[in-house]
Amino acid sequence: MRGAVARMRVVVLVGAMSLALAGCSQLSALAPVGGDALAEVRFGAIDALQAQRIDILTAPVCAVEADSTTVTCHGTTLTGADILVRSSTADDAAIEVKVGGETVYDGALRDLIDEAARG
């Protein structure tokens, strides 16, 4: 039981730190070392939305599809438009970010993350 409480505290602390950093430009720089392919797709989607100055109400939540290589993410803009992201877990993944059915980014995931990290 103590171990579960300690793990929960770590999860809450990490979540709080993430929220605190959400407004920082350094957050984008964390993406290349911040997690697995699923996390990189999420960071890339957020980077693409921020680059287009699209206000996010619900940040994209990503999941790996049953084929274990396709990643899809869903979120919402401040104006209520749906955010849909499609990518993959491949090292050379492409990413497509759509808002309200309109493509706002379609290209290499690595290029998107690298550009955001440069600021």
N, C-alpha and C positions, 0 to 999 in steps of 0.2 A: 504494500500500500504506500509506504514512504517513497519508494522508487517512482511510482506513478505520479505522486504529488510533485516530486522533484522534476520529472519530465514535463509535467504540465506547466510548472513555473518557467522552465526554459522556453517552452513554446510560446507562452504569453510574453515573456521578455523579448524574444526574437520578433514576435509580431509587433510589439510596441516600438521596438527599434526601427523596424521597417516603416511603420507609419511616421515616425519622427523624421526619417530620412526621405520620405516621399517627395518633399519639395526641394531636395538638394540635387544639384547637377551631378554630384558624385555618384548618385544611385545608379546612373546608367553605366558608369565605369565598373560597377560591381558585377554586372551581368556576365562577362566572360568567365569569371571565376566563381559566380554565385550559385551554381547548381548544375543540374543535369539538363538534358535536351529540352525537357518539358518546361523548365524554368527559363531557359534561353528564349523559347518561343514566346512565353508570356512577357519577358522583358522586351523582346523585339517588338511585339504588338504595342506595348505601352509607349516605346520609343517612337514608333511610327505615328501613333495618335498624337503624341506631344509635339512632334515635328510639324504636324498639320494644324496645330493649335485647336485640337478637338478636346473639349472638356469631357471628362469621364465621370459618370455617376457610379457605375459598377465596373471595376477593373475586370478585364477578361479573366475568366476562370478556364483553365485548360485541362484537357484530358487526352490520353492516348486511346485511339480507337481500337477495336477488336483485332485489327490486323497488326497491331503493336508497332507500327511505324508512322501512321498518320496522326497528327495532333490537331485537334480543333479546340477553339476557345470561343467563349460567348461572354459578352458584356453589354453595357448600355451607356450611351452618352448622356450628358446632362439634359439634353433636349428630348430624350426618350428614344432615340434611334438605336437600333440593334447594332452591335459590333460582332462581326464574325471573322474569325481568323482560321486559316488552314496552313499547315506546314508539315514537317516530318521530323523524325529523330535522326536523320542522316547528317553526317558531318558537313555536307555541302547543301544543306536544306535551303529551299526557297520558301518564302512566306508571302501570303496574300492576306491583306487586311481590308475588310469591307465595312463601311458604315452606312446603314440604311440601304444596303444593296449596291452601293457605289464603291468601287475600288479606290482606296486612298494610298495603298502601297502594294507593289507586286515586284519582288526581286529577291536577291540573296539575303538570307537571314544574317549571315556573318557581316556583310557590308553594312546592314542596318545597325547592328550592335556596335561595330567599330566606329561608325560615323557618330553615333550618340555618345560613345565614350570619349571621342575627341572634343565633343562639346561644341 
